């Protein structure tokens, strides 16, 4: 399977997971079938200054973030950490996280959700 750049779906999610502002979600691959029922998302999340994805729990899946650009604030089970490009986060089942862009620059994150 090949998906060309002009074929990907782009969504604008206002207050994503209760977070501030609007997140742009570029879904490269989305849905169970495309990921052989092993996960449901492979995407890039773009956060303009002040935007974020709110605090939420993963129940039956894990979410991984790879920071492409920017220095977002990341909440990992209540602990705040400043991330930078190249950092990776993993939120396994039963844990919580959130990410916010509190800077003046764009934040770009690769997000992958896989089933537990």
N, C-alpha and C positions, 0 to 999 in steps of 0.2 A: 504494500500500500504506500502511496505517495500522496501527500497533501501539500499543494502549492500554497505559497503565502497568501495569494488572493482568494483562497478557498476556506481559510480559517474563520471561525465565528468570533466576533468581538461583541462583548456585552458591557454595558455600563451599569454597575450595581450601586445604587444609592444606599448609604448606611449598611454596607455589607456586614452581615452578622452583628448588626447594632453598632458598627464603627462609624467614625466621623467621615463626612464628605462622600465622594463617589470614587469607586475603584473601577478601573478598566480591566476586564478579564478577557484575554485573548486565548481562546480554547483551541489548542493545536489538536488535541484528541480528547473527546469527552464521551463518556458512556461505557457501560459494561462490555458491550460487544466489541468495540474497537480495542479494548484492553484485555480481551479474552477472559472476561469476568474476574480479573485479578485486581482491578481498580476502576476508578471512574473519572479521573482528571489528570491531564498533563497540559499546563497552561502557563501563561505569563501574566502576572498581576502587576499593573502599573498604578502607583499611588502618587498623585500630585501632592504638593505641600498641604499638610493638614488632613489628608485622607488616611483611612486605615481600615483594617478588618477587625471587628470587635472580638472581645473575649468569648470563646466558645470551646466546648468539649468535643472530642472525637470518641465515639462509642464503639463502632465496629470497623473502624479504619484508622489508618495513620496518614498524617500529612507531612510532607517534606518540603522545605523551602530552600532554595539556593539563591543567594543574593547576587544579582547581576550588577546593579548600580545603586548608589545612594547609601545612606547610613540610617536605616530605620531603627526605631525602638521596638524591641520584641519582648513580649511577656511570656515567660515559660513557667506555667504553674504558679503564677503570682510573683515570680522573680523577674525584674526588669533588666534587660541587657541591651547595649548598643551594638548593632551588627554592622558589618562592612562587606564590600564586595568579596565574594569567595567563601563567605561563611555559609554553613549548612545547619538547618534545624530539623529536628524530628519530633513530631507530636504523636506518640503512640496511643492506642486505645485507652480510654479512661483518664487521659490527661488533657490539660487546657492550654490554650495559647491565644495571642493577639499580636497584631503588628500595626504600627502607626508611623507615618512620615511626619516627624516634627521638625523637618529641615526646610530650606528654601529650594531644594533640588528634587528632581524626580527620583523615585525609588522603583526599581524593577526587580521582580522576584519570579523565579520559576517555581511553580507549585505542582506537586504530584500527590495524588491521593490514591493509596492502595488499600485493599481489604485485608483485615487481620486474619 
